[in-house]
Amino acid sequence: MKSKKIIDENTKLFFLAGPIFVELLLNILINNADTVMLGRFSQIAVGAVGNANQIMFLFIVMFNVIATATNVIVAQYLGAKQEDKMNQIYTLSFAVNIVIGIVLSILIVLSSPFLFRLLKVPEEMMGDCIAYAKIVGSCLFLQAGFNVMVQILRCNGYTKVGMYISICVNLLNILGNWLFLYGPWKVLGLGVKGAAISTSFSRFVALTAATIIFYVLKIGKLSLKTLRPFPFTLLWKELKIGLPTAGENMAYSLAQTILFSFINPMGSAAVNAKVMAQSLMNLNVAFSNSVAMATQIITGHLIGAEKEDAAYRRVMRSLLMTLPVTLILASANCFLSPWSLKLFGATPDVIVIARQVMMVGIIMELGRTSNLIVIGSLKAAGDYIFPVVIGMLSMWVIGISVGYISGVLFGLGAAGVFMGTMADEFLRGIIVIIRWIKGSWRNKSIVER
């Protein structure tokens, strides 16, 4: 067995966060490249794929029931030095998530036409929207398997693996898009369908590569024999952690879908502006999200090792360091947007609306950064119920109502709708910071002593 990487209070944050940041940044840049390529191919294609992804995010959230629980359980058990249970945890998590992924893949293929009509997708986008969702959705179980595998690799300290896979797979995806949209396979006339095929194949390669690396690094093994007799207690433990977390993420995705439905009737310019602005704003969150993921892993190990004071200090340092950096990034991104939006083929009216959305996003990032770091650490400490309760109340009572009132009733358009997200993130950020300082998360470790 290859020697394990030690993760404790002395672990440098950027030892874990650096590779995760590069991985996330690459994913965002490649997704933006997808939007650029689709935008130059067809403005209708941009809105169609944006709407399709909004629905698929709802299903991908469900994969995180097990993936998120895997992160917490693996980190805490490794921190507690209880490595004898790891192969059982790895196998159970991977197998259950693949099964969930297959069920949801079937569901999204069957339900996508109904869902897009419910979302009020403009008629000119409907055909491409359904076609993209059916092709990518039918292979969504590949993402389910990859989500678990990459969490296992990260918790064992191998964060660079995700980065390397991301580089290779995303380059492959760009090549596939080029072949179908502009290259020799353009004659097939597949358009958006070709981009969907490229995305699905890339996910297959990602899962295959992650699984092979799992064995090459001798982290453990996947064997159905470890599930005999079936570990119902362990599965229940994963569900107790994963379901509330997925519930929070599901509530967020549904709230965002409803907010998107407020924008769809505003016309194609508003829809494309939201999609393009969101693509650029994702750059803001790459840094804070990588710090949040790394902090969550370290917090889980420290909680497993019964070092709660060290976990408290680590989270507060991460938060105080990340907030000013994120604010600077969001401001710079907004300032440069009149030029960067042109890369997507944005028309002048789209640029005006997108800039308004990004201005609101500057304030929103302060709340989102706090949520990413603190909520992730609350979950790592075993405090996974509170974020769900406060999240659902804030998203649905504050987020949706503020978005509707400011965007639709007051006529502020897409930027007004996005104010709902800003209000939700900011309120939750304040509440979870107070909870972390009060220490309500202490003594909630899931490891049996």
Disulfide bonds with the S-S distance in Angstrom:
none
